[in-house]
Amino acid sequence: MQLPDPALRTGPFDGARPRVSVLMRSKNSAWVIGQALAGLYSQSRRDFELVVVDSGSTDRTLEIVRGYPCRLVQIPATAYYPGAVLNQAIRESCRGDIIVFQNSDVAPLGPDALDRLLAPIERGEAEAAFARQLPRPEADTWVRRDYELAFPERGPAPPYLTYSLPLAAVTRAAWERHPFYEDAWGSEDTEWGAWAGKHGVRVAYVADALVMHSHNYTLRQLYGRRFIEGEADAFIYRKHESALSLARRWAASVWHDAGAHARARDWAGLLASPVRRAVYQWAYGRGHRLGERRIASGNRDASIGQKTVLARS
């Protein structure tokens, strides 16, 4: 993938080379990107540059972004393939020795979130790090339950969460060893974390680097997200996904959801759980089967996953 001509990039980039480059991706994020940018520029650490890659925003996103010192890269929505976009942006636009990833819908909580995130890297204890995500106040009960499992207050992250980019960092040297994969449309962070675990590259989960981030997906949106996660996992783990394993996970998730909804007295959520988790697993299974077929045939076209997400976003 080739990013557009540099004439589309704006922002002051004179002076000494920064140690840290912050890379933010956006599309129609006007409802929240102001929180993300204000949180970033409220950090006690200020020795960073910001690169924003926008994939076709039609709302006020670009107007808000231009109110902050940054380099802006604009690409069409159809050119947005996460792994490829990240790799090209790091190569062409980011100058730092440490790359920080912040989603445009992620708000740092407190002025020391960035310092805390970078501490294990700067102490030489890790080559990459990711922050603890707390759900938004309006998050659904099942979302809160999933986040509590994925982002514990203490101890390590669960094995399935190998790396998570909403707020994360990596040394340029570690990224150069293994750029983000481009085989499937999504889960570029999961693949990178899985690779790191196999190759002795240290990834730190920083529980005291706090950000706010969550989504209350509609069933349509949930289908798109889980479809591309299933396709990606086929490429990452190279395992067959059976209908029986999907059914078992559906049953387990509905059971655990029931406890969370009962404790929250969220009876509407309880009633919706079986259907929601059925979509969750069904979409994953369909995406995984697509990935398995692509691997078997040598098909390198990742556009089906992209179209599935874009049509439901």
ZIMO-V142391 format. One record per residue. N is the residue number from 1. D_CENTER is the distance of its C-alpha to the mean C-alpha in whole Angstrom. Layout:
N/D_CENTER, N/D_CENTER
This chain:
1/20, 2/22, 3/20, 4/23, 5/26, 6/26, 7/28, 8/25, 9/23, 10/25, 11/25, 12/27, 13/26, 14/30, 15/31, 16/30, 17/27, 18/24, 19/23, 20/19, 21/17, 22/14, 23/12, 24/11, 25/10, 26/12, 27/14, 28/16, 29/15, 30/18, 31/18, 32/16, 33/15, 34/18, 35/17, 36/14, 37/17, 38/20, 39/18, 40/17, 41/21, 42/22, 43/21, 44/24, 45/23, 46/23, 47/24, 48/21, 49/20, 50/17, 51/16, 52/15, 53/14, 54/15, 55/15, 56/18, 57/18, 58/22, 59/22, 60/22, 61/19, 62/21, 63/24, 64/22, 65/20, 66/23, 67/24, 68/23, 69/23, 70/21, 71/21, 72/20, 73/19, 74/19, 75/19, 76/20, 77/17, 78/19, 79/18, 80/14, 81/13, 82/9, 83/11, 84/14, 85/13, 86/11, 87/14, 88/17, 89/16, 90/16, 91/19, 92/21, 93/20, 94/18, 95/21, 96/20, 97/21, 98/18, 99/14, 100/12, 101/9, 102/9, 103/7, 104/10, 105/10, 106/10, 107/14, 108/15, 109/18, 110/21, 111/22, 112/21, 113/17, 114/17, 115/20, 116/19, 117/16, 118/18, 119/21, 120/20, 121/20, 122/23, 123/25, 124/24, 125/23, 126/20, 127/18, 128/14, 129/13, 130/10, 131/11, 132/13, 133/11, 134/14, 135/14, 136/16, 137/20, 138/20, 139/17, 140/19, 141/21, 142/19, 143/16, 144/17, 145/19, 146/15, 147/14, 148/17, 149/17, 150/13, 151/14, 152/18, 153/20, 154/21, 155/21, 156/19, 157/15, 158/16, 159/17, 160/14, 161/11, 162/12, 163/9, 164/6, 165/4, 166/5, 167/8, 168/9, 169/12, 170/14, 171/17, 172/18, 173/21, 174/18, 175/16, 176/19, 177/20, 178/17, 179/15, 180/12, 181/14, 182/15, 183/16, 184/14, 185/12, 186/9, 187/7, 188/8, 189/7, 190/9, 191/12, 192/12, 193/12, 194/15, 195/16, 196/17, 197/18, 198/21, 199/22, 200/22, 201/20, 202/19, 203/15, 204/16, 205/15, 206/16, 207/17, 208/19, 209/16, 210/15, 211/13, 212/13, 213/10, 214/11, 215/12, 216/15, 217/15, 218/18, 219/20, 220/19, 221/15, 222/15, 223/17, 224/15, 225/11, 226/13, 227/15, 228/13, 229/11, 230/15, 231/16, 232/13, 233/15, 234/18, 235/17, 236/16, 237/18, 238/21, 239/23, 240/25, 241/23, 242/26, 243/27, 244/29, 245/25, 246/23, 247/26, 248/26, 249/23, 250/24, 251/27, 252/25, 253/22, 254/25, 255/27, 256/25, 257/24, 258/27, 259/28, 260/25, 261/26, 262/30, 263/29, 264/28, 265/30, 266/28, 267/30, 268/29, 269/25, 270/27, 271/29, 272/26, 273/24, 274/26, 275/25, 276/22, 277/21, 278/23, 279/21, 280/18, 281/20, 282/22, 283/19, 284/17, 285/21, 286/21, 287/18, 288/19, 289/23, 290/22, 291/20, 292/23, 293/25, 294/23, 295/24, 296/27, 297/28, 298/26, 299/25, 300/22, 301/21, 302/18, 303/19, 304/19, 305/16, 306/15, 307/18, 308/17, 309/14, 310/16, 311/19, 312/17, 313/15
